Amino acid sequence: MAIIRCPECGHQISDRAPVCPSCGVEIADRVTRCTQCGEVYFNDLHECPNCHHANMNYRDATSPVYEQAVEQEAEPTATVDTTPPASNGDMQRPKKKPTTLIIAFIIAIIACGVGYYFYHNAQTKEELEAYEFAAKSEDPIVLQDYLDRFKDAPMAHRDSIHVRLTAIQQMDSEWTDAWVSNSKTALEDYLDKHPDSEHRAEAMRKIDSLDWVAARSANSVDAYQFYLEDHPNGAYVDDANDGIKKINAQTVQPEERAMLSSLFKQFFQSIDAKDENGLTSTVSPIISSFLGKVDANKNDVITFLHKLYNQEVASMSWHLLNDYKIDKKEIGDEQYEYTVNFSADQAVNKVNDTQQTMHYRIKAKVNPDGKIAEFNMTRIIQ
């Protein structure tokens, strides 16, 4: 007995084994060993499949001589031979080869199926990851790339990305229209429609710029103040404050006009009442020019009061015509000097019961402390 390799499947077996336990092909009395190279092969082959040396034990299972030899060998034996006839064995061996091919074919199909399964899973995973990324993206290039790469993706995924891409493209188109319109209203309408747009900050800066252009064009305190109220953190807050400051430096505000009017009323009412303290409280300690006198003081003002009330005057009354013409000049940081021109009438009641009315044109200057720093009058003859 010797160990050989099955000529059919290559499995190691005994040369006396009835059949190969691996593939089922018959072995005992059906194989021979090549005397030239030692290869084991079936008896029904003419030559060694390895070295092509002639098979000295070749038997043709279909020849009459072989069948007769089998019959003659079986006749003198009384016992029943359970070994199937050689012809039957020879006929069964070819049936094993299709079985092997079928098994190999099935294995190939399974291998292909497994390969396709893993390939399909990989493709599905890649598509899902790309879909999730595109679904969160605002970039139309990313969305279009998904549609181009995954043409066989689930219809729900493609429809979702397509709808999103269309919406973003529409939004981009609306943004372009709003931007080139250079209109605050168009930009505000865009933001109302797309409050979470990636262009929101850019739109707000554009609106800020447009409002500043409008405020600067109007060049009024109200316009600058309106800008500051709408854009407390705008890019032009400092410019707006400077604009207000500049206008205030050149424009007399209502409260300033009221202050000046009250000052001169007190000045002349104090003259009417012969109130020295009230009169001197309206003037600066040093008056650059007072009725032609340079660097006058409060005593000069009191002297003026006494001259008005000479022996012939019983009383007098000053009436201001409120025709103020006021010029404003900034002489320090938010410190202003006012030049005031106005008219006044003087009604004098004399001791002889006569009355005299005189008209004056007055030019005065008021310092930032609200005191008269210059005062001159010119009589108008009518």
ABEGO torsion letter per residue (X at the ends): XBBBBBAAAGBBBBAABABBAAAGBBABGABBBBAAAGBBBBAABABBAAAGBBBAABBBAABAAAAAAAAAAAAABABBBABBBAAAAAAAAAAAAAAAAAAAAAAAAAAAAAAAAAAAAAAAAAAAAAAAAAAABABAAAAAAAAAABAABBAAAAAAAAAAAAAAAAAAAAAAAAAAAGBAAAAAAAAAABAABAAAAAAAAAAAAAAAAAAAAAGBAAAAAAAAAABAABAAAAAAAAAAAAAAAABBBAAAAAAAAAAAAAAAAAAAAGBAAAAAAABBABBABBGGBBGBBAAAAAAAAAAABBAABABBBBBBAGBBBBBBBBABBGBBBBBBBBBBBBBBBBAAGBBBBBBBBBBBBBBAAGBBABBBBBBBBX
